[in-house]
Amino acid sequence: MSRPRPVVPSAGQESVWDYPRPPRVEQVADRITIRLGGELIADTQHAVRVLETSHPPVYYIPIDDFVDGVLTDAPGSSFCEFKGAARYFDVRGGGILAAGAAWTYPHPTSGFEELSRRVAVYADPMDECTVGDEVVSPQPGGFYGGWVTSSVVGPFKGVPGSLGW
């Protein structure tokens, strides 16, 4: 499959096709919040985001900025060729359980050390995830964990036909 035609970003936007491969970790100035079951379960101004070609940013929140008890170990693991071995969490809030909806890299590979005490969350099973004042949309396809905001343009990995990108 050939590379898709990137959307040209407008002023103040980024194209995910300008993101690097291997990915880059960068600090986030915006406040990040996550709500589940009507409750605020995470709130931080100390997030980082991982930028990777064709993917909307994945936001990683310090584990200490989650409400106590909302993250519990979940079965399963995965491996990223760049970041290393991931483990998963179930996320609970307001009586709702989102199984396997968060992950971390306890011992990330070189260059991704900032992720070791941080957690990323899939936006789709949450009530609401925000970057600044904007409610995010989940990355298409349900496999990847990027958060789509008005500041990024695609097309995004995860849409039908994107497996070969």
trRosetta pair geometry for C-beta under 8 A, 3 or more apart (Angstrom, degrees):
i j d omega theta_ij theta_ji phi_ij phi_ji
1 161 7.1 161 -135 173 148 83
1 163 7.8 111 10 69 151 69
1 164 3.6 123 30 80 120 138
1 165 6.9 -61 98 -63 124 56
3 165 6.8 88 -122 -137 61 83
4 155 5.1 -40 115 44 154 126
4 162 7.5 -39 -26 -109 134 90
4 165 6.8 -31 -3 -103 100 122
5 155 7.9 68 68 0 54 109
6 15 5.2 56 178 -169 129 134
6 16 7.8 -161 -132 59 109 67
6 17 3.8 -90 -95 13 138 155
6 153 7.5 97 178 113 84 102
6 154 7.4 -131 -140 147 67 33
6 155 7.3 -131 -115 16 45 66
7 15 6.6 -175 72 -118 70 101
7 153 4.0 -110 86 160 122 122
7 154 5.9 54 9 67 118 44
7 155 6.8 115 -20 -36 100 55
8 15 7.4 -45 -134 -74 25 131
8 153 7.6 -16 78 101 19 157
9 13 3.7 -157 -163 96 103 104
9 14 5.9 -13 -107 -122 158 4
9 15 4.8 -127 -35 -45 111 84
9 153 5.1 -175 -92 23 76 128
10 13 5.0 68 53 10 66 126
10 153 7.9 110 7 -40 74 140
12 151 6.5 -87 145 -125 81 87
13 150 7.5 -90 -99 144 103 62
13 151 5.5 -173 -118 -164 59 45
13 152 6.6 160 -165 -89 86 17
13 153 5.5 47 163 -16 133 106
14 18 6.4 -118 -174 57 84 120
14 19 7.6 73 153 -57 120 90
14 151 6.2 31 14 148 89 84
14 152 5.3 -27 69 -106 87 71
14 153 7.4 -177 87 22 39 75
15 18 4.7 90 72 -4 92 101
15 19 7.9 -140 105 -15 58 77
15 152 7.5 121 -116 -160 16 67
15 153 5.4 -37 -105 69 65 94
15 154 7.8 144 -154 -94 69 12
16 19 5.3 -26 -163 3 54 121
16 51 7.9 -156 -136 -160 71 85
16 53 6.9 112 152 -162 77 33
16 54 5.6 85 128 -131 114 11
16 55 5.9 -170 -167 57 131 26
16 56 6.0 -76 -84 -75 136 45
16 152 5.8 56 -51 -176 93 113
16 153 7.1 -146 -1 83 82 43
16 154 5.7 -1 28 -106 124 59
16 156 6.2 65 33 -103 161 73
17 53 6.5 42 -135 -154 40 81
17 54 6.5 43 -89 -76 65 61
17 154 7.9 101 -31 -162 93 38
19 23 7.3 -2 159 -126 111 71
19 24 7.2 -145 -166 27 83 102
19 51 4.1 -141 -141 163 117 97
19 52 5.6 49 131 90 130 7
19 53 5.0 -166 83 -75 86 42
19 54 7.6 -122 56 5 114 36
19 55 7.1 -86 75 53 155 73
20 23 6.4 137 84 -127 85 23
20 24 5.1 72 42 -25 124 107
20 51 6.7 72 30 106 77 100
20 52 7.3 -59 79 -120 54 43
20 53 6.6 -81 125 -44 12 91
21 52 6.2 69 -92 -160 77 77
21 53 4.3 -47 -41 5 110 123
22 52 7.6 -46 -178 -118 42 95
22 82 4.8 151 -152 -119 112 125
22 111 7.6 61 115 115 138 153
23 50 5.0 29 161 178 139 96
23 51 5.9 161 -158 78 85 44
23 52 3.8 -45 -90 -78 106 92
23 53 8.0 -132 -85 2 69 65
23 82 5.6 111 24 133 99 164
23 83 7.6 -15 52 -51 130 100
24 50 7.3 162 80 -153 38 55
24 51 5.0 -14 58 56 89 100
24 52 7.9 171 19 -71 59 55
25 48 5.3 19 -177 162 96 132
25 49 7.5 165 -150 83 54 35
25 50 5.5 -26 -96 -98 70 73
25 51 8.0 179 -83 16 22 76
25 111 7.5 155 8 152 113 72
25 112 6.1 136 -37 -122 136 63
25 114 5.2 162 148 52 151 130
25 115 6.9 -125 -108 -45 143 96
26 48 6.4 163 83 -160 28 85
26 49 6.0 -21 63 59 80 81
26 51 6.7 10 11 -5 112 116
27 47 7.9 123 -163 91 52 50
27 48 5.7 -53 -100 -106 38 79
28 32 6.7 45 111 -40 147 119
28 47 4.3 -17 47 84 132 93
28 48 6.1 180 -7 -112 93 21
28 49 5.3 88 -64 -19 114 100
28 59 6.7 15 -43 -131 162 101
28 131 7.5 -93 -169 -145 135 103
29 45 7.9 -5 -179 -169 38 87
30 45 7.7 -135 121 -131 26 71
30 47 7.7 -32 74 48 75 121
30 131 5.1 61 110 178 151 73
30 132 4.0 -75 -144 -56 124 80
31 43 7.2 -5 -176 -168 102 78
31 44 7.1 167 -154 88 60 38
31 45 5.1 -36 -98 -86 70 84
31 130 7.6 8 104 106 84 107
31 132 6.4 99 46 -104 73 34
32 42 7.3 -23 117 124 93 106
32 43 7.5 171 88 -146 56 34
32 44 5.2 -10 57 62 96 87
32 45 7.6 164 15 -86 74 34
32 47 4.6 44 2 -27 145 148
32 59 5.7 176 -128 169 150 145
32 61 5.9 -140 97 -91 136 111
32 129 7.6 -6 -171 -175 86 86
32 130 6.8 174 -149 86 43 64
32 131 6.0 -7 -103 -105 80 60
33 40 6.3 -49 -166 -142 111 101
33 42 6.6 163 -153 92 42 67
33 43 5.0 7 -109 -105 85 75
33 44 8.0 170 -78 22 49 58
33 128 7.6 7 107 113 98 96
33 129 7.2 179 91 -150 54 44
33 130 4.7 11 50 45 92 105
34 40 7.6 113 78 -159 48 56
34 41 5.4 -54 99 65 96 92
34 42 4.1 26 37 46 108 105
34 43 7.9 -139 27 -59 65 51
34 61 7.5 -111 -9 -19 125 163
34 121 5.7 42 -118 67 154 161
34 126 5.6 -78 -164 -147 93 150
34 128 7.4 173 -150 93 39 56
34 129 5.0 -3 -106 -107 77 80
34 130 7.9 -157 -69 20 41 67
35 38 7.0 -13 174 -151 110 11
35 39 6.4 170 -153 82 76 33
35 40 5.5 -42 -97 -94 83 48
35 41 6.6 138 -121 7 28 85
35 93 7.1 -175 -180 140 45 155
35 126 6.5 113 71 173 50 100
35 127 4.4 -61 106 68 96 115
35 128 4.5 16 44 51 112 92
35 129 7.7 -156 24 -69 67 42
36 39 6.4 -26 69 59 58 83
36 41 5.2 -3 26 -11 100 140
36 70 7.5 130 50 -158 129 123
36 91 6.0 153 -35 136 171 111
36 92 7.3 175 107 152 136 18
36 93 3.2 112 83 49 96 132
36 94 6.3 -168 115 25 61 101
36 96 5.5 -134 162 74 94 123
36 98 6.3 -99 -140 -12 141 125
36 125 7.7 21 -120 126 115 81
36 126 5.2 -82 -79 -136 90 72
36 127 5.5 171 -105 -2 32 94
37 92 7.6 -3 -2 174 143 54
37 93 4.1 179 32 110 107 72
37 94 2.1 -176 130 64 103 101
37 95 5.3 160 -152 46 139 62
37 96 3.6 -169 -69 10 105 107
37 127 6.9 -137 -3 -35 24 125
38 93 7.6 -176 49 139 48 99
38 94 4.4 123 45 -115 82 161
38 127 6.6 123 -60 -69 36 167
39 67 7.5 -51 145 10 119 163
39 93 4.4 -149 61 -176 110 100
39 94 4.3 176 -7 -47 104 97
40 43 5.9 16 170 -46 120 115
40 67 7.3 121 107 -42 67 126
41 66 6.2 0 153 -154 79 82
41 67 5.1 -96 -148 19 54 113
41 70 4.5 138 -159 -141 114 165
41 91 6.9 96 140 -176 160 105
41 92 7.9 164 -122 86 140 44
41 93 4.4 -87 -63 -87 129 134
42 61 5.3 60 177 139 137 164
42 65 5.7 68 -159 121 83 86
42 66 4.6 -30 -93 -101 96 67
42 67 7.0 -114 -66 -6 49 75
42 70 7.5 -135 -49 79 85 152
42 121 7.4 178 19 -16 153 149
43 65 6.3 -129 70 177 45 99
44 47 5.3 117 100 -45 123 86
44 61 5.0 159 15 -148 147 98
44 62 6.0 152 -122 30 146 92
44 65 3.8 37 -75 173 110 163
46 61 7.8 92 80 -152 75 59
46 62 5.3 4 95 -14 119 124
46 65 6.7 176 51 -49 106 146
47 59 5.2 1 177 -171 138 99
47 60 6.3 150 -161 74 80 47
47 61 5.1 -35 -101 -94 97 63
47 62 7.6 -126 -87 -11 51 72
47 118 7.6 114 -138 -148 61 128
48 59 7.6 158 84 -152 37 55
48 60 5.1 -14 63 58 85 102
48 114 5.4 60 -17 136 169 131
48 115 7.3 -110 71 -79 133 68
48 118 6.6 -50 35 -117 103 172
49 57 4.0 1 -178 -175 128 126
49 58 6.5 148 -158 72 70 41
49 59 5.1 -33 -98 -96 85 62
49 60 7.2 169 -94 13 31 77
50 57 6.7 145 64 -157 45 70
50 58 4.7 -13 51 57 101 99
50 60 6.8 59 -21 -18 99 114
50 83 7.7 -23 -127 -73 156 134
50 112 7.9 20 -107 -129 122 107
50 115 7.5 17 -61 -81 123 126
51 55 7.8 169 -161 78 40 93
51 57 5.7 -31 -87 -101 71 86
52 55 4.6 20 74 38 94 124
52 58 7.9 11 11 3 108 107
52 82 7.8 -177 -103 28 128 162
54 154 7.6 57 -157 -148 58 86
54 155 7.8 -3 -149 95 85 68
54 156 6.7 124 169 -151 65 39
54 157 4.2 77 134 -38 109 104
54 162 7.5 166 173 -170 130 121
54 165 5.2 156 -145 139 166 134
55 58 7.1 -13 143 -30 126 95
55 139 6.7 -6 -156 -126 80 146
55 144 6.0 -125 -132 173 115 150
55 146 4.9 -175 174 -59 87 141
55 156 6.7 69 -127 -157 34 86
55 157 5.2 -36 -78 35 73 118
55 158 8.0 84 -117 -20 77 108
56 139 5.2 -163 38 -90 111 98
56 146 3.4 130 70 157 83 128
56 147 5.9 -131 128 70 122 33
56 148 4.6 -102 -97 -82 167 64
56 149 7.6 143 -164 12 125 66
56 152 5.2 132 -125 101 88 155
56 154 7.4 -53 -57 -74 90 101
56 156 5.6 -15 -26 -121 93 131
57 146 6.0 119 66 -146 25 91
57 147 6.2 -35 80 51 78 85
57 152 6.9 -167 -4 -58 90 152
58 120 5.2 2 170 -136 105 144
58 144 7.7 -109 -75 171 115 89
58 145 5.1 63 -124 93 111 95
58 146 5.3 -80 -67 -93 71 58
58 147 7.2 121 -113 0 35 82
59 120 6.4 140 79 -125 47 84
59 121 7.9 -30 78 36 92 79
59 129 7.9 166 50 172 137 127
59 131 6.9 -162 -69 -88 151 109
59 147 5.7 -9 -3 9 110 135
60 114 7.6 125 86 123 141 91
60 115 5.5 -79 -156 -123 168 80
60 118 3.7 66 158 140 107 131
60 119 6.6 147 -155 62 71 20
60 120 5.0 -50 -92 -64 70 85
61 65 5.4 -110 168 73 102 121
61 66 6.8 108 112 -53 124 88
61 118 6.0 151 67 -158 25 87
61 119 5.7 -35 61 62 82 77
61 120 7.5 135 10 -89 76 37
61 121 7.4 -7 15 -6 121 107
62 65 4.6 87 70 -2 91 106
62 117 6.2 11 -144 120 74 95
62 118 5.6 -53 -89 -100 37 77
62 119 8.0 19 134 16 10 80
63 66 6.1 -44 -168 15 46 113
63 71 7.1 -89 -149 44 93 160
63 104 7.1 9 -73 -96 116 147
63 117 5.4 -102 12 174 109 71
63 118 6.5 -145 -33 -105 74 22
63 119 5.4 91 -90 -19 76 110
64 117 7.5 9 -12 158 93 114
66 70 5.4 -128 168 58 109 117
66 71 5.6 42 126 -17 160 116
66 119 6.7 -2 -39 46 136 142
67 70 4.9 75 69 -20 90 123
67 93 7.7 101 49 -105 134 98
69 72 7.7 4 -169 -57 51 95
69 92 7.2 -58 137 69 79 120
70 91 6.0 14 158 -158 91 68
70 92 5.3 -150 -146 62 57 70
70 93 5.7 21 -133 -67 117 85
71 89 4.3 -17 -161 -174 93 147
71 90 7.5 146 -154 72 44 50
71 91 6.3 -16 -96 -103 64 66
71 102 6.2 -73 -121 72 107 148
71 119 6.5 -89 -107 -120 153 168
72 89 6.3 130 62 -160 32 84
72 90 5.0 -19 64 56 90 99
72 92 6.9 29 2 -7 109 116
73 87 7.3 -29 -140 156 88 120
73 88 7.8 93 -165 87 52 59
73 89 6.4 -62 -103 -110 26 66
73 90 7.6 15 88 11 21 86
74 87 8.0 153 58 163 74 77
74 88 4.2 -62 71 111 112 99
74 89 5.4 132 -2 -152 105 11
74 90 4.5 130 -75 -37 110 76
74 99 6.4 136 -133 -170 133 67
74 100 4.7 180 149 -84 155 64
75 88 7.3 -10 79 63 28 119
75 100 7.7 -50 61 -80 63 109
76 87 7.9 140 94 -150 58 55
76 88 5.1 10 77 18 99 136
76 100 6.2 20 45 -119 139 125
77 85 6.1 0 177 -173 122 95
77 86 6.2 161 -163 81 69 58
77 87 5.4 -31 -107 -99 90 61
77 88 7.0 -148 -89 -7 42 91
78 85 7.6 161 85 -153 38 53
78 86 4.9 -7 60 53 84 111
78 88 7.9 69 0 -49 95 105
78 103 7.5 -24 35 -139 112 151
79 84 7.0 -62 -147 170 74 32
79 85 5.4 -27 -102 -98 79 62
79 86 7.1 -167 -82 13 27 80
80 83 4.1 24 78 42 133 93
80 84 6.4 -1 58 34 84 25
80 86 6.5 61 -11 -27 101 112
80 105 7.6 -60 32 -93 122 127
82 109 6.8 -144 158 51 39 134
82 111 7.9 -73 179 85 89 123
82 112 6.9 113 139 -45 85 141
83 86 7.2 40 104 -60 119 98
83 105 5.0 -104 157 -91 110 157
83 108 5.1 -49 -171 -141 76 103
83 109 6.1 -172 -162 23 20 97
83 112 4.8 -150 -125 167 76 173
83 115 6.4 -14 -153 54 119 164
84 105 5.6 105 67 -158 100 117
84 107 6.4 -100 132 97 154 69
84 108 5.0 175 28 -139 125 44
84 109 4.4 159 -47 -31 107 87
84 112 7.2 -167 6 69 102 137
85 105 7.0 130 79 -140 45 77
85 106 7.7 -31 91 41 93 88
85 107 7.0 17 53 60 100 91
86 103 4.6 22 175 175 123 124
86 104 6.7 154 -152 77 78 29
86 105 5.4 -52 -96 -83 71 71
87 103 6.7 166 84 -150 33 77
87 104 6.1 -20 60 61 80 81
87 106 6.2 16 15 -17 119 112
88 100 4.8 0 168 -139 143 75
88 102 6.8 132 -162 80 64 50
88 103 5.0 -37 -101 -95 63 83
89 100 7.6 134 75 -126 30 29
89 101 7.4 -56 89 61 74 60
89 102 4.2 -25 60 74 106 104
89 103 6.9 -170 13 -79 80 32
89 104 7.2 49 -21 -7 112 101
89 119 6.6 -14 16 -144 143 131
90 97 6.0 -11 177 -166 118 95
90 98 6.8 159 -167 81 65 51
90 99 5.2 -26 -116 -122 99 48
90 100 6.4 -11 -85 -36 64 38
90 101 7.0 59 -145 20 39 85
90 102 7.8 -11 84 30 2 94
91 97 7.6 143 78 -159 48 46
91 98 4.4 -12 62 60 98 106
91 101 4.5 -73 15 68 117 117
91 102 5.2 98 -57 -14 113 116
91 121 6.5 62 -72 -132 156 114
91 125 7.4 137 59 100 122 121
91 126 7.5 -34 111 -85 150 90
92 96 6.9 166 -150 82 53 52
92 97 5.4 -16 -100 -101 83 66
92 98 7.6 -165 -73 22 36 71
93 96 5.7 -16 68 55 66 96
93 127 7.9 -105 95 -2 132 113
98 101 3.6 -1 133 -16 111 152
98 102 7.9 82 99 -20 113 86
98 122 7.6 -155 162 64 130 105
98 125 3.9 132 -136 130 123 136
98 126 6.8 -29 -59 -69 166 58
101 121 6.1 27 139 -156 89 79
101 122 4.9 -107 -160 40 76 105
101 125 4.8 -99 -114 57 137 137
101 126 7.3 145 166 -50 140 82
102 119 5.1 21 173 174 120 113
102 120 6.5 169 -154 86 70 44
102 121 4.5 -25 -99 -99 94 73
102 122 7.2 -129 -72 7 47 73
103 119 7.0 157 78 -154 27 72
103 120 5.7 -17 60 59 79 92
103 145 7.4 -145 30 -40 114 161
104 115 7.2 167 -162 159 68 88
104 116 7.8 63 173 -166 104 26
104 117 8.0 2 -158 -141 131 15
104 118 6.6 164 -128 86 96 44
104 119 4.9 -50 -72 -99 102 69
104 120 7.4 159 -81 15 50 72
105 108 3.9 61 128 -74 130 93
105 112 6.5 -8 95 132 156 125
105 115 4.6 33 49 119 115 123
105 116 6.5 -72 96 -93 79 47
106 116 6.3 49 -169 -153 29 74
107 116 6.8 43 -93 -121 28 105
108 112 3.8 -105 155 102 135 105
108 113 6.0 -164 71 -87 110 30
108 115 4.7 81 -44 63 153 112
108 116 5.6 -123 9 -68 100 77
109 112 5.6 51 61 32 67 114
110 113 7.4 -1 -134 -42 37 96
112 115 5.0 -15 164 12 91 121
113 116 5.9 -21 -171 -18 54 116
114 118 7.0 14 142 -3 68 137
115 118 5.2 -93 -149 52 47 112
120 145 5.3 97 143 127 124 148
121 126 6.4 60 145 -48 124 134
121 129 6.8 179 91 -97 116 136
121 145 7.3 163 96 -165 21 123
122 125 5.8 53 95 17 110 96
122 126 7.4 170 97 -14 61 96
122 138 6.5 28 180 -129 77 124
122 142 8.0 37 -156 -153 135 58
122 145 5.1 -98 -90 -121 66 93
123 126 5.7 -74 -159 36 41 114
123 129 4.5 -101 -122 23 93 138
123 136 5.3 -101 -125 99 152 113
123 137 6.9 123 113 153 148 18
123 138 4.0 -168 70 -83 104 81
123 139 7.7 117 28 1 115 65
123 145 7.6 134 -6 -165 77 68
123 147 5.3 115 -49 -107 137 87
124 138 4.0 -8 -55 -47 86 162
124 142 6.6 -25 1 -111 166 77
126 129 5.3 75 83 -43 149 94
128 135 5.5 -64 -153 -130 99 110
129 135 7.2 107 69 -156 47 63
129 136 4.9 -37 90 40 98 115
129 147 6.1 -108 111 -121 134 130
130 133 6.8 -32 -173 -157 126 14
130 134 6.2 149 -154 76 80 40
130 135 5.5 -48 -94 -93 82 49
130 136 6.7 178 -107 -11 26 86
131 134 5.6 -21 65 64 77 97
131 136 5.9 69 -3 -60 100 111
131 147 6.5 136 -34 123 124 139
131 149 5.3 -70 53 -73 132 145
134 149 5.2 86 111 -143 142 108
134 150 6.4 -126 -142 11 151 100
136 147 3.9 -21 -171 -173 154 104
136 148 6.0 132 -171 60 84 48
136 149 5.5 -57 -109 -70 83 80
137 147 7.5 131 63 -167 40 58
137 148 4.3 -33 67 66 92 110
137 149 7.9 168 21 -73 76 35
138 142 7.5 40 137 -90 137 51
138 145 8.0 -62 -152 -145 90 42
138 146 7.7 112 -173 80 51 58
138 147 7.1 -48 -112 -111 39 53
138 148 7.1 12 89 12 11 99
139 144 4.7 -60 103 91 147 100
139 145 6.5 84 22 122 126 6
139 146 3.6 82 -62 57 129 91
139 147 7.1 -65 -37 -53 84 19
139 148 6.2 138 -83 -37 52 97
139 156 5.8 -144 -149 159 85 138
139 157 7.5 1 -179 77 124 72
139 158 5.0 123 149 0 94 164
140 156 5.6 133 20 86 104 116
140 158 4.0 151 83 109 73 108
140 159 4.7 33 100 -73 153 65
141 144 6.5 44 74 20 117 89
141 157 7.6 -62 15 134 150 59
141 158 3.0 -141 13 -173 128 85
141 159 6.6 -107 -49 -55 106 22
141 160 7.9 168 -92 -55 96 48
141 162 7.4 -98 -62 53 146 123
142 158 7.5 148 20 -163 41 114
143 158 6.3 -167 44 -119 91 95
144 157 6.2 69 -12 100 160 103
144 158 5.2 -110 29 -72 115 122
146 156 6.9 -147 77 -160 146 128
146 158 7.7 -146 35 -16 113 144
148 152 6.3 -121 -143 69 62 114
148 156 6.8 -75 -88 -59 119 159
149 152 5.9 81 57 13 73 93
154 159 7.7 114 151 -18 153 130
155 159 5.9 -67 179 17 114 145
155 162 7.3 -150 131 -92 116 126
156 159 6.2 110 72 -24 72 101
156 162 7.6 -16 110 -115 46 169
157 162 5.0 173 -140 152 52 135
157 165 5.4 -143 -102 71 95 136
158 162 6.0 -16 21 66 22 144
159 162 5.0 90 57 -23 69 127
162 165 4.9 -25 -170 -5 77 124
